[in-house]
Amino acid sequence: MGVREFGGRRFDLSRRVLVGAVVDVTPDSFHAPGTTFRFEDALAACRQAEEEGADWLDLGGVAYAPGAWVPAAEELDRLLPVVTAAAEQTGLVVSVDTMRADVAREVIAAGATIINDASGLKEPAIVDVAAETGAGLIITHAADGPGTASFRPTYDDVSAEVVEFLRRQVAFCLDRGVRPEQLVIDPGIDLHKNTYHSLELVRRMDELAELGYPILAAVSRKDFIGEAIGETRTEDRLEGSLATTVACILQGARLVRAHDVRPTVRAVRMTEVLLGMTPPVYALHNLV
């Protein structure tokens, strides 16, 4: 998989898993709603994420859930001040979670360098924005896209279908002029999938790794974790999130999103050492 460059920073993904901090600039996010909606709170969260060891920020201006949709102008009003300040005041790569091409173009001009499209490229023009600007592009498997409800989604073989969908979308992006090194793929865990589907995708993430592109595992505090361990409140899903994050890395994920940066960074750094990706920071035990 090798070296990838985002926002002027080079990362060797054979030696490092990138931890992204989720900063929702919305009043209605599924976890801790409204906590980082105000500009001051969002920027403080960005700075804290940097202090706690994050590699990138993933900023979102629209919640994924049904009923949360807002016009593009409002999405930009929420995002642009935070994107600009985060790009200027932190050393982190800035990603923006949006499905709109016009929004993507504006936030890239403001300093974002990755487009995180959780819709599965429902608006194909967003691919042209990536091709024209050179921004990174995260392609997600999502059957219906943000703002829509799913009732009993069905798959004959969820892993095989997700892999094939992402294979087609990657080919589409390459045909439109996006370079391979710009692309990241995301199986869209919990997005229009039930808990059994999400668990299956975690177990079989190595099949997605065979496509040859970096995988983003966006699992932090999601419903399938809550259902797996019997925790209805998102605030009680930290340990489940950490365990799932590690499982995803073991199956090939090389980027992760986290609501809890410090514990995630620690879990990820330990996993890297266990896998032999990096050496221990120091080794004194029974050596001196």
Secondary structure as GFF3:
##gff-version 3
##sequence-region A 1 288
A	DSSP	beta_strand	3	6	.	.	.	ID=ss1
A	DSSP	beta_strand	9	12	.	.	.	ID=ss2
A	DSSP	beta_strand	18	24	.	.	.	ID=ss3
A	DSSP	alpha_helix	39	51	.	.	.	ID=ss4
A	DSSP	beta_strand	56	60	.	.	.	ID=ss5
A	DSSP	alpha_helix	72	89	.	.	.	ID=ss6
A	DSSP	beta_strand	93	97	.	.	.	ID=ss7
A	DSSP	alpha_helix	101	110	.	.	.	ID=ss8
A	DSSP	beta_strand	114	117	.	.	.	ID=ss9
A	DSSP	alpha_helix	125	133	.	.	.	ID=ss10
A	DSSP	beta_strand	136	140	.	.	.	ID=ss11
A	DSSP	alpha_helix	158	175	.	.	.	ID=ss12
A	DSSP	three_ten_helix	180	182	.	.	.	ID=ss13
A	DSSP	beta_strand	183	186	.	.	.	ID=ss14
A	DSSP	alpha_helix	195	203	.	.	.	ID=ss15
A	DSSP	alpha_helix	205	209	.	.	.	ID=ss16
A	DSSP	beta_strand	216	217	.	.	.	ID=ss17
A	DSSP	alpha_helix	223	229	.	.	.	ID=ss18
A	DSSP	three_ten_helix	234	236	.	.	.	ID=ss19
A	DSSP	alpha_helix	238	250	.	.	.	ID=ss20
A	DSSP	beta_strand	255	258	.	.	.	ID=ss21
A	DSSP	alpha_helix	261	274	.	.	.	ID=ss22
###
